[in-house]
Amino acid sequence: MDVTDVILDQHAEQRRLFLALHELRGDSDTARVATLWGDLARVLEVHAAAEEEHFYPMLLEVRGEEAADETEDAIKDHGEIRDAIAESRRHEPGTTAW
């Protein structure tokens, strides 16, 4: 298994968790929603950090300038994801503000 297989597997896991969270919309069991969101947030944070530390430097080394814009966009997206995770922690899971 190479790094791209790991990334694809992690993306599949993220989609699975997002779908499970989507299916809980309107669920009154906020503890269940919070637990699932906590799992998803951890997966997203670890994945983003791993891509930035390991994958993107290799991608830039191999593809050079050709990958620079794509890499910059992805890192920007990761920052926005981190900001959304941080903002979500300020609200009760399952609420409109959350």
C-alpha positions in Angstrom: 0.0 0.0 0.0 1.4 3.4 -0.9 0.6 6.9 0.4 -2.1 7.5 -2.2 -3.9 4.3 -1.1 -3.8 5.5 2.5 -5.2 8.9 1.4 -8.0 7.3 -0.6 -8.9 5.0 2.3 -9.0 8.0 4.6 -11.2 10.0 2.2 -13.6 7.0 2.1 -13.7 6.9 5.9 -14.4 10.7 6.0 -17.3 10.3 3.5 -18.7 7.4 5.6 -18.5 9.5 8.8 -20.1 12.6 7.1 -22.9 10.4 5.8 -23.5 8.9 9.3 -23.5 12.4 10.7 -25.9 13.6 8.0 -28.2 10.7 8.9 -28.4 12.0 12.5 -29.7 15.4 11.5 -32.6 16.2 13.8 -31.7 13.4 16.2 -32.4 14.5 19.8 -29.6 12.3 21.1 -27.0 15.1 21.2 -24.5 12.9 23.0 -24.5 10.5 20.0 -24.2 13.4 17.5 -21.3 14.8 19.6 -19.5 11.5 19.7 -19.8 10.9 16.0 -18.7 14.5 15.3 -15.7 14.1 17.6 -14.7 11.0 15.7 -15.0 12.8 12.4 -13.2 15.9 13.6 -10.2 13.8 14.8 -10.1 12.0 11.5 -10.1 15.3 9.6 -7.5 16.9 11.7 -5.1 13.9 11.6 -5.6 13.4 7.9 -4.9 17.1 7.1 -1.8 17.1 9.3 -0.5 13.9 7.7 -1.1 15.2 4.1 0.7 18.5 4.9 3.6 16.9 6.6 4.2 13.9 4.3 2.2 13.9 1.1 2.4 17.5 -0.1 6.1 17.8 0.3 6.6 14.6 -1.8 4.0 15.8 -4.3 5.9 19.1 -4.7 9.2 17.3 -5.0 7.9 15.0 -7.8 5.6 17.4 -9.7 7.2 20.7 -8.7 5.5 23.9 -9.8 2.8 21.9 -11.5 1.4 20.9 -8.1 2.0 24.2 -6.3 -1.5 25.7 -6.8 -3.2 22.4 -6.0 -1.2 22.0 -2.9 -1.8 25.6 -1.8 -5.6 25.2 -2.3 -5.6 22.0 -0.3 -3.7 23.5 2.6 -6.2 26.5 2.5 -9.1 24.0 2.6 -7.4 22.3 5.6 -7.2 25.6 7.4 -10.9 26.2 6.7 -11.7 22.8 8.0 -9.7 23.4 11.2 -11.5 26.8 11.6 -14.9 25.1 11.2 -13.9 22.4 13.8 -12.8 25.1 16.2 -16.0 27.1 15.7 -18.2 23.9 16.1 -16.7 23.4 19.6 -18.2 26.7 20.7 -21.8 25.3 20.1 -24.0 22.5 21.4 -23.9 19.6 18.9 -27.0 19.3 16.8 -28.1 22.9 17.3 -28.6 25.3 14.4 -25.5 27.3 15.5 -23.5 24.2 15.5 
